[in-house]
Amino acid sequence: MDLFDSFVADVDAGHDAIAPDLSMDDHYAEWVLNNAGSTTASMGTPMRLSELAAADDDGIIVIDNQEVILDSATVEGILVHGENARLFADDTETVDVTANWILVHAGAVLEVGSEDDLFENDLTITLRTDDMGRDVDIAALLGHDGGMGHGEGMHGGMGHGDDMHGGMGHDDGMHGGMGHDMTPTMSAMDGGMDGMDGMDGMDDHMHMMEITDNDGFLMAMGEGSRIELHAADAQKESWSQLTQTVERGDTVLHLDEATGWEVGDEIALAPTGSRPEEYEEYTIKEVRDDGREIVIDGFIKVTHFGEIVSYDNGAEGEDFLSWDVDLRGEVALLSRNVTIQGDEESIFDGLGAHTMIMMGAEQHVQGVEYTRVGQVDILGRYPVHWHMLGDTDGQDQYLRNVSIHDSFQKIATIHGTNDVTIDDIVGFKHIGHGIFFEDGSDNDNLVQDSLI
């Protein structure tokens, strides 16, 4: 039993020590403003994230309408702000970034490779969750004052009290604001919002956004904001099937296609028996025939069936019917050269990394691994989450050929969002739903060819 399985066993047993009591009110997500004094990227030739981190005592990097190279660094947070702001990876080196939060905001972009130029090197973003009461002050980071409040009866801004008008609310009796969803969205706003489709005028209110008690996140919000993650491992097969049954003690797997998998890749075999715990995980030790035959670094523990079985109805003549049933076990590729992950402590407390797209933002992701993700028992904290975007037709938002595993809260969530594609993904070892349509209001989304 590995650490994730031990965590799940404790969850099933109802042990309180796994994670704090994360009630809806206690973890209502809100943006706050009180982290002044951060380092801001300057004009001219792109600086490197590590250079900005070395010059900053507070550990928060603001990229305000500038370009910054994403290289290896450890920081508290990164705010990428403005329609000319770009945080991008230079595909000449291995990158290892550790942060508590990353926000792509108000038209900015986080870019790792592109559809036409996949990222070849290894890149890992580790999102820590060492302070679930963390507050991040966007307005102060951008040099703005005011615009926020926490009192009752607020008008035109944000509040936590009853009978709030024109902003965002946290209690009963709120008007045109935000329900108990624990995610930083606006569904209506005086003079600017009209349901999920009313994103015009959002930028005028963007500096008012507040999230509290949130950590370990990668978010994009605001019209034109984009997360672009395009890893070279998107060229490999996301998952395949056995062409021969493997038995206890075997070390060679025969697959039905040229997978492109390589030595060092991590894989998982799905169970084919009656017991769901009969999955197995290995690292590839040797590759033959372009990945149609692979040698693993251990011995198979249980039988995994690898055949297509033919049946018939036993009748004769015109009444005779036959059919084939594909019972071949699946083999999934877990590791990818670009990884989004939670910190090592998350395996003990169930508080992994989470990503979220909202308020007119968009994402295009392929060939990426998400692991130690999702936050147990906290609504809205999912590995991948499209939230209340309304119609996204024309943006071609997608999640393709990715693996999401060791998740403490589902696999991928589409909420109040239309025209999204989830294609050819692997979901493995997760608590709760696999693909989650949160309230059923979504239309024209496509989920296909995936192994969950």
N, C-alpha and C positions, 0 to 999 in steps of 0.2 A: 504493500500500500504506500503510494507516494504522498507528499505533503498535501497536494490538492485533495486527494481522496480522504485523507485524514480530516481536512477541514470540512468537507462535505458530510462526513460521518458525524462530526460534532454538530453541524447545523441540523442534521436530521434528528439528532438526540436532543436538540433544544438547549444546548449549553449556552448560558448567558455570557460566558467569558470570551466568546469568539469575537464579538463586536459590541460596542456600546448600544444602548437602546436608542435607535435612530427613528424617532417618531416623526410624523409628517411635519408638525409645526416646528420641531427642533431643527429640522434640516430643510426648511424652505429656502430655496436657493435665491440669493439676492446679491447684486453687485454693490459694493461699498467703496468708499473713497477715503483712504488715509495712508498712502505709502509714498509720500513725497521724497525727493532727494535721489531719484534713480539716475542712471547714466543714459543719456540720449545719443543716438547715432548722429554724427555730423554730416554735413554736405560733402560731395566729392566722391572720390574713389571708395568703393564698398569697403567697409571695415569688416573685421572678423568678429564673430560672437565672443571668442576667447579674449580678444583685445578689450572689448567693452566690459566683459566680466572682471578682468584684471584691474580695471580702473574704477570699479564700483564697489562701495562698501556695503550697500543695502542689498545687492544681489538681484535687483530688478532692472531689466533692460527695456528701454523704450525705443522702438524703431519708428520714428515719426516721419513719414514721407521720404524714407531713405531706403537704400539697399544694403543688406548686411549678409555676409556669408555665414551659413550655419556650419560651424566646425565644433570640435569637442570642447565642452565647457560645462561647468556646474554653476547654476544660478538659481535664485528663488523663483523668478517669473520672467516672462517675456511678453511684452505688449507690442504687437505689430499693427500700427495704426495709420490709416489714410490711404487714399486710392493709389498713391505712388509708392507705398511702402511694400518692400519685398524682402522676406527672409528666405534665402535659397541655399541649397547644398551644392558645393562645388565638387563634381564627381572625380576628384583626384586623390582622395584619401578616405580612410575609415573615419567615421564620425560617431561620437558617443556623447550625447547631451543628457544632462540630468537637470530637472526643474520640478517645481511644484505645480506650476501652471503655465500654459501658453495660450494667449488670446490673439486671434487674427480678427481685426476690427475695422469697421468703417471703410471697406473697399480694399483692404490689404490682402496680401497673398503669402502663404507658406508653400514653398515649392521644393520638392525633392524629385528631380527628374521631370520628364514630360511625356506625353503620349508618343511623341516622335523621337525621344531621346531618353530611354529608360535608364534609371540610376543603377550603375554597375557595382559600386563599392558597397561595403557594409555600413549601415547607419542605424543607430539605436537611439530612441528617445525614451528615457525612463522618467516617469511622472510619479513623484513621491506623494505620499499621503500621511505626512507626519504631524499635520495640524488640521483636523477636520473643522476647526473653528476659524480657519483662515479668512481674513478680509483683505480684499484688493481694491485700491482706490484708483479707478481709471481717471477721473477728472483731475485729481491731484497730479498724477503721473503726466498728464497732458498740460499741466499748468493752469487748470481752470479752478475756480472757486465756486462754492454754492451749488444750488440746484438740487440738493438732497434734503430730505427731512425724515424724521421718524415719529412725528406726532400724529394725532388724530385729526380727521377732517381736512387733510391736505388737498389743495386744488392745483392741478397742472404740473405736479411733480411726482414724487414717490412717497409712499408712507407705509406704515405697518398697522395703522389703526382702523377703526370702524368708519363706515360711511365716507370712504375716500372717493373722490371724483377726478376723472381725467388722468389718472396715473396708474399706479400699481398697488395692489393691496394684498393683505396677508390674513385677513380676517373676514368674518361674515359681514354682509351688507356693503361689500365693495361694488363700485360701479365702473364698468369699462376697464377693468384692470386684470388682475391675474389671480387664478384660482389656486387651489391647493395641489399644484402639480410639481412643486419644488424645482422648477426650471425657470430660467430668466427669460420669459417670453411676454410679449404684450399681445393680447388678442384684440384689444380695442383701446383707443386713446382719443381724447377730445381733440378734434380738428386734424387728426392725422391717421387714425386707424379705422378700418372697417373689416372686422373679422380677420381671417387668415390671409386674405388677399390684399389687405390695405397696408402696404409697406411704404407708400409715399409719405414723405415727411419724417421718416424714422430717424434720419441723421440729426435732425434738430433736437431729438430727445435722447440721442444715443449716450451723451455724457451723463444722463441721469440714471442709466442702468446700474443696478447694484445686485451683487450676489454676496451672500455671507455664508459662513460655515461650509465652504467648498474647497476641495483640494484635489490634486492629482488629475487635472483636466487639461484637455486640448479642445478649444472651442473656436468656432468662427461665427461672427454675427455682423449683420449689416449688409446692405445691398452691395454687391460686387466683391465681398470678402470670399476668399477661396482657399481651400486646402487641396493641394495637388500632390499626391504621393504616387509615384510611378516607378516601381522597382523592377529590376531586370528579371527577377524570378517569376514575373508574370508570363514569361515565355515557357516556363515549365508547366507540366500538367498539374492541376490542383489536386486531383485524385484519380485513381485508376481502379481496376479490378483484377483479381487473381484469375489466371487461366488454368492453374492446377491447384488442387487441394494441398495445403501444407499441414504437416502433422507435428506433434510434439518432438522436439529435437532437431527439426529442420533449420537450415540457415539461409536457404535460397528462396527468393520469391520470384515467380514468373508472372508478368503483368501483360495486359492485353494491348498495350500501345507503347510507343517510344515516349517515355515520360520526360526525358531530359533531366532527370534527377541525378545528383552528383554525390560523390563521396563526402561524408560529413553532414549531409542533409538528414533531418530528423523526420521520422514517419510514424504513423499509427495504423494498426490493423483493426478494423471494425469487427465486433463479435458476429459470428454466424450461428451460434447456438442459441439456447434459450436463456442464457444468463448474460445480462448487459455488462457485467464487470469483466467479461472475457475479452476485452480489448487488450492490445499490447503495443508498446512503444519501443522503437529502436532507432539507432543511428546507422546510416548506410556505410558499409565498410568497403564495398567494391561494386562497380557498375559494369554491366555487360550489355552489348547490343543496344546502345543509346538509351539505357534505362528500362528496357523490356525485361531484363533479368538483374536482380540486385541481391547482394550478399549483405546480411545484417550482422550487427556486432554482438549477437547473442543467439540463444536457442529458442525456437518457438515453444511456447508452454502449453497451448491448447490447439485443437484442430480448428482450421479456418477453411471452410468449404470453398471450392473454386470451380464449380461446374454449372453448366446450363442443363436443366433436367427437362426431359420430354414426358408429357402425359397424354393419355387419350381417355375417351369415355367408355371404352370397352364395347362399343356398338359395332355393327357391321354394315357394309353397303353404304347407302346414302345417309344413314344416321351416324356414320363414323365421324368423330371430331378429334383433333389432336392440337396440342399447344405446347409451347416451350416456356419455362419459367427460369428466369435468370437468378440463380441463387449464389452467384459468385460474391465472395467477400470483397469489401472495398478496402483500399489502402490509400491513406491520405498523407499529403505533404504538409507537415506542420511548420517547419522552419522556413524563413524567407530572409532575403538580404537586407530588407528594411523592416525594423521592428518597433512597434509601440508597446510599451509594457509598464506595469506597475512596479513598485519597488519590492525588494525581497520580503519585507515585513508583511506585505499584503497577503501572503499565503497563510499567515497566522490570524490576521484580523478581518480578512475578507474585504478590505478597502483598496481595490485596485485602481488603475487608471480608467478614465472614461472620456469619451469624445462626443461632441455635440455640434450640430449645425442648425442655425436658427436665423430668423429675421432677415430673410433675403439672401443669406450666404449660400454657398454651394461647396460640394466636395466631389473629387474624382480620384478614386483610390484603386490601385491594382498591384498585385504581387507583394502585399504587405502582411506581416504577421502581427497579430494582437495577442498578447498573453499577460496573465495576471491582471485582468481587466474587469470592469464592473464593480459596483459597490453594493455589498449584500444588504438587502432589506431597505434600500433607499430608492424611493421612486424617482425615475428620471436619470439615474446614474448607470447608464448602459455602455458596453464597449463601443458601439457605434450607434448614433442616435440622430435621426432627422426629426426636428421638432417644429411643428406648426408652421411649415413653410408655404402651405397652400399649393397652388399650381407652380410647378417648376418646369413646365413644358418648354423645350428649347435649350435647356441647360444640360441635358443628358447627364444628370447626376448618377453616379454608379459606385458600386462596391463589387469588384471583379477579382476572381482568382486570389482570394486572401484566405488566411487561416485565422480563426479566432478560437482560442482554447484556454483552458484553465480560467474560466470566467465565473465570477461570483454573482452575476446578474444578467442572465440571458445572453444572446449572441448579437443580434442587430434589431433595432427598433425603428419603425416608421410611424410617426404620429402626426396626424393632420397635414400630411404631405402627399402630393401626387406626382406621378411620372418619374419615379425612382427605379433603378434597376439593381437588383442583387443577383449576381450571376457567377456560377462556378466557384462558390466559396465552400470552405470547410468549417464546421462548427463542432467542437469536440470538448468534452468535459466541462459542462456548464450547469449552473443552477438556474432553474426556471425555464421559460420558453426558449425556443431557438430563435426563429424569426417572429417578431412580436409586432402586430398591428394594434396599437395601444387602445384606440377607441372605435375603430371600424369606420371612421369618416373618410378614409383615404380612397383614392381612385387611380386607375391606370398605372399601378405599380407592377413590376414584373420580377418574380422570383423564380429562377430556373437553374437546372443542372447543378444543384448544390447538395452536399453531403452533410447532414446535421445529425 
